[in-house]
Amino acid sequence: MDVLIRVQSSNIAAVGYRLATETLIVEFRGGSSYSYSPVPVEVYDGLMIAESKGSYLARHVTRNKAYTATKLADVPVWDVRL
């Protein structure tokens, strides 16, 4: 089973990634969760080492029209299998 990793961020609570489908899962501190695809593993790696994860996500993922964003059901993504 894939896992989400809690991160240090004022905006993002946790991040997960599924290599097989190039799917990035982001749980925000406000409670909403989104999946983004197809996101290359290099972008995920960059997010995980970024000093400001929220800024990195905005610059490299949410503003990138090549990635499809899908709002996940309002359940904790800790329960979502990637």
N, C-alpha and C positions, 0 to 999 in steps of 0.2 A: 504494500500500500504506500502511495506517495504521501508526503507530509507537508504541511505548511510550516514555515519557519517564522517565529515571532521576530520582529525587527525593531530596532531603535529608530523611531520616527514620530514626529508630532502628528502626522497625517495617516500613516499606514500602520496597521496592527500586525499583519502577517502576509507572507508571500509564499507561493508554491509554483512549481514548474513541472510540466510533463514533457520530457524530451521527445517521446514518440509522436506527439501531436503538436509540438511547439506551442503549448498553451501555458500562458502565464495567468495565475490566479492571484488577485490582490484583495485583501480584506482591509477596509478602511476603518479608522477609529470611530467614525460616526455610525458604523454598523452595516453599511452597504458593502457588497462584494461584487467584483467583476472578473470575468475571464477575458483575456486578450489573445488573439491568434491571427495568423501564425507569427509568433515572436521568436526570433533566433536566440539560441542559447547564449550567444555573446551579449545580447541585450539584457537577459536575465542576470548573467554574471556581473555585468556593469552595475545593475541595480543593487545587487547584493553587496557590492563594495563601495557604492557611492556614499559620500559623507551626508548628502541630503537626498534621501530616497524619494521624497515627494517631488523635488525639483527634477531629479533624474527621470522619474516616471512621466512627468508632464512633458519634458523635452523629447524623450526617446520613445515613448509608447502612446500616451493618450492623444498627442497632437499628430501622430503618424497615421495618415489615412490608409496606409497599407495593412493596418491591423484592425480586425473586427472586435469591437467591444460588446460583451453580452452581460447584462445585469443578471446576477444569480438570485435565486429565491432568497427571501429574507430569513435565512437560517444561518447559523454559524458555519463558516466555511471549514471549520475544523471537522465538520461532519461530511463535507463534500469529498468524494473520491475523485482524484484527478485522472 
